[in-house]
Amino acid sequence: MTLYLFYFLSFLAILCALMVVVSKNPVHSVLYLILTFFAIAGHYVLLNAQFLAAVHVIVYAGAIMVLFLYVIMMLNLNAETEPQKGKWLRVAATMAGGLLMVVLVGALRSAADTISLPAQDSQIGMIKNLGRVLYKDFMLPFEISSILFLSAMVGAVMLGKKEIK
């Protein structure tokens, strides 16, 4: 049963991700992206990482997608007012995407040899174990990322602040 659910969620995630790229309407693309995020959250549940699934749904499908929809509505994208891209720009974008795919395939191919699966533990994705690993083994990277987020927040406030004359 779990294998069939995995295949269904994988098919749904790949199909919705393709529809994000193919869809002409930006609002439809955002809705397909939300479905993709829900399918990925289903994969987290299958991996017994319920906390990550809940955080994934709350952060990505909730907050980030609301911001995307808000920006799309604020931009008011019309095909008539958008300038048409040149032929060379399309060729350059296709080549850059192809090169990115080659780099990703090469990185994943070399990483596949080094992956070793740990013994199956039923408590591996629980909040208590996640907190223990996060605050014990990865304390320094966690604190560095919090300082990075704090500086990004201060930078965003400074950029958005109006000058008083």
Residue pairs with C-beta under 8 A, 6 or more apart in sequence:
2 46
5 42
5 46
6 43
6 46
9 39
9 42
9 43
9 46
10 39
10 43
12 35
12 36
12 39
13 36
13 39
13 40
13 43
16 32
16 33
16 35
16 36
16 39
17 32
17 33
17 36
19 28
19 29
19 32
20 29
20 32
20 33
20 36
21 29
23 29
23 32
26 72
26 77
27 69
27 72
30 65
30 68
30 69
30 72
33 65
33 68
34 61
34 65
37 56
37 57
37 60
37 61
37 65
38 57
38 61
40 56
41 53
41 54
41 56
41 57
41 61
42 53
44 50
44 52
44 53
44 56
44 125
45 53
47 125
48 122
48 124
48 125
48 126
49 124
49 125
50 125
50 126
51 125
51 126
51 127
51 130
52 125
52 130
118 124
123 129
134 142
135 142
